[in-house]
Amino acid sequence: MAGNKWWTSKGEKEHQNKKIPLQKITFTKYTDEREEYQETFAQIKRMVQTGKVRYKDIQILGRNLEENHLFLESLLKQYDIPGFIDLSDSMEHHPIIQVLDALFLLFGNMIGVMPIL
């Protein structure tokens, strides 16, 4: 079936039924947003260097991009990561942000921490 095949970047046909392992979700507490962004960019660089992902497979969503865009652009340069900061759309009401807020609220309740939303 045509739906069970895809083309690699080398033009070879591959079967799409290869299983991709589920990634674990990790919650990490940082001292501030800058540390969080810096560690995120460092992790992206490590993942790409190991060949697990490509830069074009990654998208970072954030709430305060307007406030942090200069810092984020400097991190892109520092880690030599191709990308851009899209300030055209607000993420505040994006469904993925609402899901993440709910997860953080749930996780905070499980460990007895009051969330700051």
MIMAR-265229 format. One record per residue (C-alpha): x negated, y negated, z negated; residue in three letters. Coordinates in steps of 0.001 Angstrom, whole numbers, plus 500000, padded with zeros to 6 digits. Example, Ala and Ser with C-alpha at 12.3 -4.5 7.8 and 13.67 -1.06 7.14 Angstrom:
residues 2
487700504500492200ALA;486330501060492860SER;
//
This chain:
residues 117
500000500000500000MET;498794496531500815ALA;499816495264497364GLY;497323497590495672ASN;494262496111497350LYS;492430492829497214TRP;489389491361498893TRP;486161490702497063THR;484012487695497817SER;481861490017499965LYS;484895490983502062GLY;485088494532500711GLU;488420496144499884LYS;488829497204496282GLU;491644498937494440HIS;493412496606492058GLN;494313499377489642ASN;491096498900487645LYS;491975498287484024LYS;490720495101482443ILE;490116495373478693PRO;492201493083476523LEU;490270490277474933GLN;490590489715471233LYS;491855486455469858ILE;489483484783467444THR;490387481978465073PHE;487462479825464043THR;487493476797461778LYS;485301473895462849TYR;484433470767460919THR;485760468504463680ASP;486920468373467305GLU;483441467599468607ARG;482008470757467068GLU;484929472743468465GLU;484391471383471982TYR;480639471894471826GLN;480964475506470707GLU;483640476130473371THR;481355474853476143PHE;478436476912474776ALA;480646480025474744GLN;481783479366478322ILE;478161479071479423LYS;477288482371477700ARG;480265484194479246MET;479415482985482754VAL;475732483861482342GLN;476645487436481383THR;478816487729484498GLY;482034488390482564LYS;483832485406484084VAL;483392482712486706ARG;483739479004486069TYR;486755478869488363LYS;488515481415486113ASP;488438479027483135ILE;490731476183482204GLN;490538474280478937ILE;493677472670477581LEU;493495469994474949GLY;495560467309473286ARG;493138464433472922ASN;491425464433476295LEU;491946460692476694GLU;490083460026473453GLU;487349462607474089ASN;486853462523477861HIS;483464460773477735LEU;482153463292475212PHE;483576466181477265LEU;481980464868480449GLU;478628464689478644SER;479068468326477544LEU;479793469364481134LEU;476455467816482124LYS;474603469146479079GLN;475676472738479728TYR;475479472343483519ASP;479115473390483910ILE;480930472335487082PRO;484312470842486295GLY;486383467741485783PHE;488642466209483163ILE;492196465809484472ASP;493820462957482576LEU;496855462723484851SER;499178465030482871ASP;499897465065479155SER;499654468490477545MET;501644467618474434GLU;504837469318475628HIS;503255471992477819HIS;504645475478477019PRO;501206476948476281ILE;500562474230473701ILE;503903474986472057GLN;502986478688471916VAL;499579477868470424LEU;501187475561467847ASP;503534478383466839ALA;500603480829466570LEU;498600478423464422PHE;501619477817462212LEU;502136481571461833LEU;498456482231461193PHE;498287479383458681GLY;501277480780456799ASN;499682484234456747MET;496525482960455074ILE;498247480317452951GLY;497005477204454727VAL;499309474312455498MET;498918473293459161PRO;498366469730460294ILE;500348469268463495LEU;
//
